Every structure is written in C-alpha cells, then in structure tokens.
Amino acid sequence: MSDIVSEFNDYRSRMNEKLLADNNKVVKRIFNLDTNAYAEGALDVKTKELLGLVASAVLRCDDCVRYHLETCHKEGVTKEEMMESMAIATLVGGTIVIPHLRRAYEFWEALENHNLEI
C-alpha cells in the first residue's frame, strides 16, 4: 500500500513552495493568517485543530481534513476524540459527509501506522 501520509505531505510541501515563490501578496497574507489563526490563544492548538477538522469535513475538503487530522494527531488528539469530532461534522454536514468520514478514518489509520514506522 502506498504511504498516503508521505504522498500528501510531499505534494502539499512542493505546491506550497511554488505558490509562495510566485510572490503573490494576497496568497502570502492568506497563508500567514491561516498560520496565526491556529496558534495558541484563548483556545489551545488542539481545540482549534479539532474545530478546523469539523469545519473542513462539513465543507467537504479532503485536503483540509487530512491537514487537520495530521496536526490533531501531532497535538495528541486520541482516535476517540477525532471520531467524536467527525461524528459532529457528519451530523452537522449530513450524510453527504460520510465519504469524507471514510477517507478521514483511513488517513488516521495511516497516521498511526506512519508513526510506528518512524
């Protein structure tokens, strides 16, 4: 099985470098805003990432779901916390979110396996 975690991260890094090298002020500001929005504040990073995960699932953005899953995993979110958050996303977003729930579960398993290999 291909390593979906590495493939996702490699593609994301490569394309982000290209986008930022294009030197578009608006794109750079959006990237900066995104980085700062998820920094520690009144809410901790773990909570903000779970919020980002739920919003991304409801908006049905698989890349965003994967990004937030990986960051959640790094922040110590448990599988149970992730699944409870994804359950809320599925409730709010409706059954159209179920395919994204499936892919999120698959990616979470890959994250768990990826950490075992490192």
Number of C-alpha atoms within 10 A of each C-alpha: 3 7 12 15 18 13 10 13 14 12 11 14 11 10 12 13 11 11 13 13 10 11 10 10 10 9 13 15 11 11 14 11 11 11 10 11 12 17 14 12 10 7 11 12 17 20 15 19 24 22 16 19 28 25 18 20 30 23 15 19 14 17 13 17 27 25 19 23 23 21 17 24 19 12 14 10 17 11 15 9 13 19 15 14 17 25 16 14 25 20 13 14 17 11 12 12 20 19 14 23 22 11 14 22 18 12 20 21 13 18 21 13 13 15 10 8 7 5
